[in-house]
Amino acid sequence: MHLLRIYAAGLFALGLLLAPSESKAQQSGVRLGVGADYWVDTSAAFNFTLGVEGHVAGPLFVGARFGAVLVTDGNIIGVPLDISLRATVGRNVYIEGLAGPWIMFKGDTFKAHAAFGFGLQGKAASIGIEVGYLDPNPIIGLRLGYKF
């Protein structure tokens, strides 16, 4: 766990260094993300996602994210598919809601997913926590993102 914290802090610092000089936080865009989750009483899960989002009104964005997930117990590979609603609160805080099916290529194929996330948004990089449910148990994880 200590190594994960060091790794996450290093990635976040690198993202802030590589961030463009002008903020694109209020524009539609593409977001790359990585995450590490604890799936309660089940396993660890690591994911890499690509999200697209469009501006709705004010600080509100709607979008979708998809990618790849590796569940370590049983080496299960899957595809997370989520619809997202994200809002920027103040200058540097974001909150989001996510829901959708996650498709696993072993065992139960479709798993329901719903989550709430919050964190800090820099010029382009973000770091946050996501808490939710992935059938059949709760899930909590760390998210790192970079918006283009």
C-alpha positions as CSV (number, residue, x, y, z in Angstrom):
1,M,0.0,0.0,0.0
2,H,2.9,2.4,0.8
3,L,4.4,1.8,-2.6
4,L,1.0,2.6,-4.3
5,R,0.9,5.9,-2.5
6,I,4.4,6.8,-3.7
7,Y,3.6,5.7,-7.2
8,A,0.3,7.8,-7.2
9,A,2.1,10.9,-5.9
10,G,4.8,10.6,-8.5
11,L,2.3,10.2,-11.3
12,F,0.3,13.2,-10.1
13,A,3.4,15.4,-9.8
14,L,4.4,14.3,-13.4
15,G,1.0,15.2,-14.7
16,L,1.1,18.7,-13.1
17,L,4.5,19.3,-14.7
18,L,3.3,18.2,-18.1
19,A,0.0,20.1,-17.9
20,P,-0.5,22.8,-20.5
21,S,0.0,26.4,-19.4
22,E,-3.6,27.4,-20.1
23,S,-6.4,25.4,-18.4
24,K,-8.8,23.5,-20.6
25,A,-10.9,22.5,-17.6
26,Q,-14.0,24.3,-18.9
27,Q,-13.9,22.7,-22.4
28,S,-15.1,19.4,-23.7
29,G,-12.4,16.9,-24.2
30,V,-10.8,13.5,-23.8
31,R,-9.5,12.1,-20.5
32,L,-7.1,9.3,-20.0
33,G,-7.3,7.6,-16.6
34,V,-5.7,4.9,-14.5
35,G,-7.2,3.5,-11.3
36,A,-6.5,1.0,-8.5
37,D,-9.4,-0.4,-6.6
38,Y,-10.1,-2.6,-3.6
39,W,-13.2,-4.7,-4.4
40,V,-14.4,-5.6,-0.9
41,D,-14.2,-9.3,-0.1
42,T,-13.3,-10.1,-3.7
43,S,-10.0,-8.8,-5.1
44,A,-7.9,-5.9,-6.3
45,A,-8.8,-4.3,-9.6
46,F,-6.6,-2.1,-11.9
47,N,-8.0,-0.2,-14.8
48,F,-7.0,2.0,-17.7
49,T,-9.7,4.1,-19.2
50,L,-10.4,6.6,-21.9
51,G,-13.2,9.1,-21.4
52,V,-14.9,11.6,-23.6
53,E,-17.0,14.4,-22.2
54,G,-19.1,17.3,-23.5
55,H,-20.0,20.5,-21.8
56,V,-23.7,20.7,-20.8
57,A,-24.0,24.0,-18.8
58,G,-22.0,26.0,-16.3
59,P,-19.6,23.6,-14.5
60,L,-21.5,20.4,-15.7
61,F,-20.2,17.8,-18.1
62,V,-21.7,14.6,-19.4
63,G,-19.6,11.8,-20.9
64,A,-18.7,8.2,-21.2
65,R,-15.6,6.2,-20.2
66,F,-14.4,2.8,-21.4
67,G,-11.2,0.8,-21.2
68,A,-9.7,-2.3,-19.7
69,V,-9.8,-3.7,-16.2
70,L,-7.7,-6.5,-14.6
71,V,-9.2,-8.2,-11.5
72,T,-6.2,-9.9,-9.8
73,D,-8.1,-12.8,-8.2
74,G,-8.4,-15.2,-11.1
75,N,-6.6,-12.9,-13.5
76,I,-9.9,-11.8,-15.0
77,I,-9.8,-9.2,-17.8
78,G,-12.8,-7.0,-18.5
79,V,-14.1,-3.9,-20.1
80,P,-15.6,-1.1,-17.9
81,L,-18.3,0.9,-19.6
82,D,-19.7,3.9,-17.7
83,I,-21.8,7.0,-18.3
84,S,-20.6,9.9,-16.3
85,L,-21.9,13.2,-15.0
86,R,-19.1,15.5,-13.7
87,A,-19.1,19.0,-12.1
88,T,-16.3,21.3,-11.1
89,V,-16.9,22.9,-7.7
90,G,-14.9,26.1,-7.1
91,R,-11.6,26.2,-9.0
92,N,-10.0,22.8,-8.1
93,V,-12.5,20.3,-6.8
94,Y,-14.6,17.9,-8.9
95,I,-17.5,15.5,-8.1
96,E,-18.8,12.9,-10.4
97,G,-21.4,10.1,-10.7
98,L,-20.8,7.0,-12.8
99,A,-23.0,4.1,-13.8
100,G,-22.9,1.3,-16.3
101,P,-22.1,-2.4,-17.0
102,W,-18.6,-3.9,-16.7
103,I,-18.1,-6.8,-19.0
104,M,-15.9,-9.6,-17.7
105,F,-14.4,-12.3,-19.9
106,K,-14.5,-15.0,-17.2
107,G,-17.3,-16.0,-14.8
108,D,-20.4,-13.7,-14.7
109,T,-20.1,-11.7,-17.9
110,F,-22.0,-8.6,-17.0
111,K,-21.5,-6.8,-13.6
112,A,-23.5,-3.7,-12.6
113,H,-21.4,-0.7,-11.6
114,A,-22.4,2.6,-9.9
115,A,-20.0,5.0,-8.2
116,F,-19.5,8.5,-6.8
117,G,-16.1,10.2,-7.2
118,F,-14.5,13.4,-5.9
119,G,-11.1,14.9,-6.0
120,L,-8.7,17.7,-7.0
121,Q,-8.5,19.0,-10.6
122,G,-5.4,20.8,-11.7
123,K,-4.8,22.5,-15.1
124,A,-5.2,19.1,-16.9
125,A,-4.3,16.5,-14.3
126,S,-6.7,15.2,-11.6
127,I,-6.5,12.9,-8.6
128,G,-9.4,11.5,-6.7
129,I,-11.2,8.8,-4.9
130,E,-14.1,6.7,-6.3
131,V,-16.5,4.9,-4.0
132,G,-19.3,2.6,-5.3
133,Y,-20.7,-0.8,-6.0
134,L,-19.5,-3.5,-8.5
135,D,-21.7,-6.5,-8.4
136,P,-21.7,-8.2,-5.8
137,N,-19.7,-6.0,-3.4
138,P,-18.7,-2.4,-2.7
139,I,-15.6,-1.0,-4.4
140,I,-13.2,1.9,-3.4
141,G,-10.3,3.2,-5.4
142,L,-7.8,5.9,-6.4
143,R,-8.1,7.6,-9.8
144,L,-5.6,9.6,-11.7
145,G,-6.6,11.4,-14.9
146,Y,-5.2,13.7,-17.6
147,K,-7.5,15.7,-19.8
148,F,-6.4,16.7,-23.3
